[in-house]
Amino acid sequence: MFYYADSTFILLIPAVLFSLYAQTKISGTFNRYSRVASRNGYTASDVARRILDSNGLHNVRIERVRGNLTDHYDPRTQVLRLSDTVHSSTSIAALGVAAHEAGHAVQHATGYVPLFMRNTLVPIASFGSSMSWILIMAGLFMRWFELIQLGIIFFTAVVLFQLITLPVEFNASRRAIAMLTDSGILAREEITPARKVLNAAALTYVAAALTAVLQLLRFVLMANRRR
């Protein structure tokens, strides 16, 4: 690892700083509005169920999952999972998160193309994430340029996955805000706090994409140095 860490690491500093900011932002924003109960008193699971049913997604199950902000929609099993801190909460923050995940279910049901592309890339990106580091480090150690190139190709799949994730997440948030507004689940003055929570969450995906892009650039520079 010491051999692997060279001066190109400086490229990652902006991404590291932005990632820290994004994590602080989502943590602070979610904690702030998780203490503010919505007027209508719906729980997050109630809201998710209502949104799903209004879109004809009666077959999508809602399950509780352990953790904090571990909420996600699984398109393979068509299950929407809400975390312990969200599932039974009536806070504006929890309702925004639940609506966002329900937005992913609606994306899946309506054939939203970027979501399909992201789901297709999942196994490729997962394989590339683990193999790219092994290939690149081995290539650098053995001064085998072709091996480094292969690792870079694998890591490119990771970058593509992170970039495609951005429109998927932004669109799910837009759907969430629209559904919360149109259904009257949240009052008008509650929409802005919900949007703040989702915007803060979006920063974490931007940070992940920025990190991946800069890491790829770093790999390319390192490969050119060893060439």
ABEGO torsion letter per residue (X at the ends): XAAABBAAAAAAAAAAAAAAAAAAAAAAAAAAAAABBBAAGBBAAAAAAAAAAAAGBAABBBBBBBEBGABBBBAAAGBBBBBAAAAABABAAAAAAAAAAAAAAAAAAAGBAAAAAAAAAAAAAAAAAAAAAAAAAAAAAAGBAAAAAAAAAAAAAAAAAAAAAAAAAAAAAAAAAAAAAAAGABBAAAAAAAAAAAAAAAAAAAAAAAAAAAAAAAAAAAAAAAX
